[in-house]
Every structure is written in structure tokens, then in C-alpha cells.
């Protein structure tokens, strides 16, 4: 997934896919984003019309904000309903299939043969946060899950043991070798 995010394949799609990965958005949530949903003051994204029509806030990274500002300067999205990402073909917000088709093309150009999807960026967001120590309850809130069970699915994907130090090693780190 990092190859897809870091590859240069056009400002609009880079902004879209960085937003999905950086905030853990569903593709439908990306398509429904409005310019007013980007809260740079508090470094968060308001997700309206998430699953089950729920609202939530998720992360807005500095990197994502920078690329969104570049995108806005170049594309100047000007839609009657204020959508952030506008399809040039329809002059309206994207449907889910638009970013999915673009992602498939980008994946092919990047030489990625595994069948990865835009939704996989959301999975990577969750897994990466768990591996970096975010607790499951905060992740549940960021992802907009109603129940903890959905969020717990990410635990089996993450390598949560990688930075865990055994209590025995901690004991000996303290210099108490006679314990």
C-alpha cells in the first residue's frame, strides 16, 4: 500500500487516496466529503453520512493537509453542494466506482499484482495504528464502528507483539540481576 500512496500518479488521486489512508475513510465517505469537513484548525476530518448515517471525526495528518491544500489550489472544487472531490466527467461528486477504477489502474501501473482495493487503505490505517500502540477503543471511534467486534477484527492483522518487551527483560533492564 505504501507504494500506491507514495507513487506519483496525479494530484487529485494522490489527495483522494492519502485522505482515505490518513483518516481511515470508507470510499463512500470519501465521495461525500465536503470542503467544510476539513478542519485544519483542529487537525481532523468530519465524516458525515458514514455507515448508518452516523457522524464522527477522524484524523487529519499534516501530510494529508498539505496535499489537500495543493489539490484545492489546482482544482478549485466549486460544487453547488461543496463536495471536495468532483468528477470531471459528471461535474458532480464521485460515485464509489470512480476512485475504485482509478485505484485499479494505479495499482497496475505501480506493478502491484496482489488484488488490493481502496478499502485496503482503511485496513492499513487501522492495522498501522494498532501496531503503533493505539488502543482498540480509540480506533473504534476513529473508524466509526458501532460495536467493538468489528474493530477487534484488526487485531489479528496487526503484529501487536513487535514492540512488546517481556516483563523479565524489563526486570533485568532495571539492573536487578538478583531477582
C-alpha positions as CSV (number, residue, x, y, z in Angstrom):
1,X,0.0,0.0,0.0
2,X,2.9,2.4,0.7
3,X,3.9,2.1,-2.9
4,X,0.4,3.3,-4.0
5,X,0.5,6.2,-1.6
6,X,4.0,7.4,-2.4
7,X,3.9,6.9,-6.2
8,X,3.2,10.0,-8.3
9,X,0.0,9.4,-10.3
10,X,-1.7,12.7,-10.3
11,X,-2.6,15.3,-7.6
12,X,-6.3,14.5,-7.5
13,X,-5.9,10.8,-6.9
14,X,-3.0,11.3,-4.6
15,X,-5.2,13.6,-2.5
16,X,-8.0,11.1,-2.5
17,X,-6.1,8.1,-1.5
18,X,-4.0,9.9,1.1
19,X,-7.3,11.1,2.6
20,X,-8.6,7.5,2.7
21,X,-5.5,6.1,4.3
22,X,-4.7,9.1,6.5
23,X,-8.2,9.2,8.0
24,X,-9.3,5.6,7.7
25,X,-12.3,6.5,5.5
26,X,-14.6,4.3,3.6
27,X,-14.7,5.0,-0.1
28,X,-18.3,6.3,0.2
29,X,-17.2,8.6,3.0
30,X,-14.5,10.0,0.7
31,X,-17.1,10.6,-2.0
32,X,-19.3,12.5,0.4
33,X,-16.6,14.7,1.9
34,X,-17.2,18.5,1.6
35,X,-14.6,21.2,1.8
36,X,-16.1,22.3,5.1
37,X,-15.4,18.9,6.6
38,X,-11.7,19.5,6.6
39,X,-10.9,21.1,10.0
40,X,-7.3,22.2,9.7
41,X,-7.5,24.2,13.0
42,X,-8.2,21.0,15.0
43,X,-6.5,18.7,12.5
44,X,-9.5,16.4,12.0
45,X,-11.9,15.4,9.3
46,X,-15.7,15.4,9.9
47,X,-17.2,12.3,8.4
48,X,-20.8,12.9,7.6
49,X,-23.0,10.2,6.3
50,X,-20.8,7.4,7.5
51,X,-22.2,3.9,7.8
52,X,-25.7,4.0,9.2
53,X,-25.7,7.8,8.5
54,X,-23.5,8.4,11.6
55,X,-21.2,11.4,12.1
56,X,-17.7,11.1,13.5
57,X,-14.3,12.8,13.5
58,X,-11.2,11.2,12.3
59,X,-7.6,12.2,11.9
60,X,-6.2,14.8,9.5
61,X,-2.5,14.4,9.2
62,X,-0.1,17.2,8.3
63,X,0.9,15.4,5.2
64,X,-2.7,15.0,4.1
65,X,-3.5,18.6,4.8
66,X,-0.5,19.7,2.7
67,X,-1.6,17.6,-0.3
68,X,-5.3,18.7,0.1
69,X,-4.2,22.3,0.0
70,X,-2.2,21.7,-3.2
71,X,-5.2,19.9,-4.6
72,X,-7.5,22.7,-3.7
73,X,-5.3,25.4,-5.3
74,X,-5.0,23.4,-8.6
75,X,-8.6,22.1,-8.9
76,X,-10.6,24.7,-7.0
77,X,-13.6,22.4,-6.5
78,X,-16.6,24.6,-6.9
79,X,-19.7,22.5,-6.5
80,X,-23.1,23.7,-5.5
81,X,-23.1,21.3,-2.6
82,X,-19.5,22.0,-1.7
83,X,-18.1,18.5,-2.4
84,X,-14.4,18.2,-2.1
85,X,-13.8,15.7,-4.9
86,X,-15.6,16.4,-8.2
87,X,-15.6,14.1,-11.2
88,X,-14.6,15.9,-14.4
89,X,-16.9,13.7,-16.4
90,X,-20.1,14.4,-14.5
91,X,-19.2,17.7,-12.7
92,X,-20.7,16.2,-9.6
93,X,-19.3,14.3,-6.6
94,X,-17.7,10.9,-7.3
95,X,-19.6,7.7,-7.1
96,X,-17.8,4.8,-5.4
97,X,-16.8,3.2,-8.7
98,X,-14.8,6.3,-9.9
99,X,-12.0,6.0,-7.3
100,X,-12.1,2.2,-7.4
101,X,-11.4,2.2,-11.1
102,X,-8.7,4.8,-10.8
103,X,-7.1,2.8,-7.9
104,X,-7.1,-0.4,-10.1
105,X,-5.3,1.5,-12.8
106,X,-2.7,2.9,-10.4
107,X,-2.2,-0.5,-8.9
108,X,-1.4,-1.9,-12.3
109,X,1.0,1.0,-13.2
110,X,2.8,0.5,-9.8
111,X,3.3,-3.2,-10.7
112,X,1.2,-4.4,-7.8
113,X,-0.1,-7.8,-8.7
114,X,-2.0,-8.6,-5.5
115,X,-5.6,-7.7,-5.6
116,X,-5.7,-4.7,-3.3
117,X,-8.5,-2.2,-3.1
118,X,-9.2,1.3,-1.9
119,X,-10.8,-0.2,1.2
120,X,-7.5,-1.9,1.9
121,X,-6.1,1.6,2.7
122,X,-8.7,1.8,5.5
123,X,-7.5,-1.6,6.8
124,X,-3.9,-0.4,6.6
125,X,-4.8,2.7,8.6
126,X,-6.3,0.6,11.3
127,X,-3.6,-2.0,11.4
128,X,-0.8,0.6,11.4
129,X,-2.5,2.5,14.3
130,X,-2.8,-0.7,16.4
131,X,0.9,-1.6,15.7
132,X,1.9,1.9,16.8
133,X,0.1,1.5,20.1
134,X,-3.4,3.0,19.7
135,X,-5.9,1.3,21.9
136,X,-8.8,-0.5,20.4
137,X,-11.5,1.8,21.9
138,X,-9.9,4.9,20.2
139,X,-9.6,3.0,17.0
140,X,-13.3,2.0,17.2
141,X,-14.2,5.7,17.4
142,X,-12.0,6.7,14.5
143,X,-13.4,4.0,12.3
144,X,-17.0,4.7,13.2
145,X,-17.8,1.2,14.3
146,X,-20.9,0.7,16.4
147,X,-19.6,-2.3,18.2
148,X,-16.1,-3.3,19.3
149,X,-16.4,-6.6,17.5
150,X,-15.8,-5.0,14.1
151,X,-12.8,-3.2,15.4
152,X,-11.4,-6.3,17.0
153,X,-11.0,-7.9,13.5
154,X,-8.0,-5.7,13.0
155,X,-6.1,-7.2,16.0
156,X,-5.5,-10.4,14.1
157,X,-4.0,-8.4,11.2
158,X,-1.6,-6.4,13.3
159,X,1.7,-7.5,14.6
160,X,1.0,-6.3,18.1
161,X,3.9,-8.3,19.6
162,X,6.6,-6.4,17.7
163,X,7.3,-3.8,20.3
164,X,6.3,-5.6,23.4
165,X,9.1,-6.2,25.9
166,X,8.8,-9.2,28.2
167,X,8.5,-8.2,31.9
168,X,11.6,-10.4,32.5
169,X,13.6,-8.2,30.2
170,X,12.3,-5.1,31.9
171,X,13.2,-6.5,35.2
172,X,16.8,-7.1,34.1
173,X,16.9,-3.7,32.3
174,X,16.4,-2.1,35.7
175,X,19.8,-3.6,36.8
176,X,18.3,-6.0,39.3
177,X,20.0,-9.2,38.2
178,X,19.5,-10.9,41.6
179,X,15.7,-11.0,41.2
